[in-house]
Amino acid sequence: MNPHPASLEGKTILLRWNGKMNGDKYLARVGELITQQVKGVKIIKMWEAIPGSNGYPMKDEHFQAALKLKPDFVIAAQAD
């Protein structure tokens, strides 16, 4: 396991949704809460930045595109 950072300030967080119903809403709210509590954090919604990436399993082309966004962290979630 990677060591946890002391802070999320100045970090980029990629939100990854697998396409299940309401997962995007859940992740959007998580992103809102993080930006309210952490200064200088950048939130990227993968499904908006990389159209079509909200499928399962993730296609290699979407994975490679996500790497180019250079996130420090990825938060993935699903919902039903």
C-alpha positions in Angstrom: 0.0 0.0 0.0 1.2 3.5 -0.8 1.8 5.9 2.1 -1.0 8.4 2.6 -0.1 12.0 1.9 -0.2 14.6 4.7 -2.5 16.8 2.7 -4.5 16.8 -0.6 -3.7 20.5 -1.1 -2.4 21.1 -4.7 -3.2 17.6 -5.7 -5.2 16.4 -8.7 -8.0 13.8 -8.1 -9.5 11.9 -10.9 -13.1 10.7 -10.3 -13.8 7.4 -12.1 -17.3 6.2 -12.7 -18.1 2.8 -14.1 -21.5 3.8 -15.6 -23.8 2.3 -12.9 -26.9 4.4 -12.2 -26.2 7.4 -9.9 -22.5 6.7 -9.5 -21.8 10.0 -11.3 -24.0 11.9 -8.9 -22.3 10.3 -5.9 -18.8 11.1 -7.3 -19.8 14.6 -8.2 -20.9 15.2 -4.6 -17.6 13.7 -3.3 -15.7 16.1 -5.5 -17.8 19.0 -4.2 -17.1 18.1 -0.6 -13.4 17.7 -1.3 -13.1 21.1 -3.0 -15.0 22.7 -0.1 -12.6 21.3 2.4 -9.2 21.4 0.6 -7.6 24.4 -0.9 -6.0 24.1 -4.3 -7.2 20.7 -5.1 -8.2 19.9 -8.7 -11.1 17.5 -9.4 -11.4 15.9 -12.8 -14.5 13.9 -13.7 -13.2 11.3 -16.0 -16.5 10.7 -17.7 -16.5 14.3 -18.8 -12.8 14.6 -19.6 -12.7 11.3 -21.5 -16.1 10.7 -23.1 -17.1 7.1 -23.2 -14.8 6.1 -20.3 -17.7 5.2 -17.9 -17.9 1.6 -19.0 -16.7 -1.6 -17.4 -14.2 -3.0 -17.8 -12.2 0.1 -18.6 -10.8 0.1 -22.1 -7.0 0.5 -22.4 -7.5 3.6 -24.5 -9.4 5.2 -21.6 -6.8 4.1 -19.1 -4.0 5.6 -21.2 -6.0 8.9 -21.6 -6.5 9.0 -17.8 -2.7 8.6 -17.3 -2.1 11.7 -19.5 -4.2 13.7 -17.0 -1.5 13.0 -14.4 -3.8 12.5 -11.4 -2.2 12.1 -8.0 -5.2 10.0 -6.9 -8.1 8.2 -8.4 -11.4 7.8 -6.6 -13.6 5.1 -8.2 -17.2 4.4 -7.2 -20.3 2.6 -8.4 -23.9 2.8 -7.4 -27.2 1.1 -8.1 
